[in-house]
Amino acid sequence: MCESRAVPSGKVYRQLFDAQVQLSRSLLAGRRDTDCLSAEDSNTTSSRGQQVDDEDDEDVEYVSRLPDSVVVNCPSSDIIERLTEKKSQKHKEALKQLETELTHLTQVCETQVRYVSVELLSSLQDVDFRLNTLKDRMEHLEHDSVQVERQVKLKEIRIQELNHKLTESETQRTAEIRAVLRKYLHLLQKISYLPPPDVCRLIHTEATMLNQSLLANRRSVARLLLCLQEENLQQENLLHLHWEESLNRWRRSRVTQVIDRFRL
């Protein structure tokens, strides 16, 4: 065997292929000639076989002179790394856009809740002002309890409207969040930086956190409505007691006046 050497990868594959083909053809031709020989041509066959053997030896020697290793001149392609990096960038941009859209939905919902709350506060303050006015006039029985009950009922209606508006806002936000998550689920799967199961787990984790936030908001709304309703009932009860007290006081006063008149 000759010494091992390295050659450029340009023609070595062709050399190996040609050498193998030449060796295979020579061996096959030798076997055919051997199988087809007759006894009469044995002497000729012997000489031809020797000639084939010599040719085979030359082929073997030629193959043995081929290099043991191939040196690749051109640098390895980084197309896989570049594609992976591109997918990574798209994946990060998609996640950033997802957070941006979810934050925008939260801000819109908070703005709606703030507006509804301010509107309710203003309405309740107006009702309380009218109730306080009626309460002062109850001392002289200038108004009956029906007007008080009407204002209390109006306050209860305003509280129920708040419940309806907040529930509608949360329902709309939930539907929009569901649409955004579905949109980015398909987008991340299309980018395919992560395997589909990992993308599903990522979106599921985000959805779980959002569900916890929505549930916390609903509990807060429920506590707010409960406090408002309790306060309204207490106010109604106090006004009713005040009305009865004023009425009883007026009745006692009338009785006293009648008695004093008879005494005179």
Secondary structure, 3 states (H helix, E strand, C coil): CCCCCEEECCCHHHHHHHHHHHHHHHHHHHHHHHHCCCHHHHHHHHHHHHHHHHHHHHHHHHHHCCCCEEECCCCCCCHHHHHHHHHHHHHHHHHHHHHHHHHHHHHHHHHHHHHHHHHHHHHHHHHHHHHHHHHHHHCCCCCCHHHHHHHHHHHHHHHHHHHHHHHHHHHHHHHHHHHHHHHHHHHHHHHCCCCHHHHHHHHHHHHHHHHHHHHHHHHHHHHHHHHHHHHHHHHHHHHHHHHHHHHHHHHHHHHHHHHHHHHC
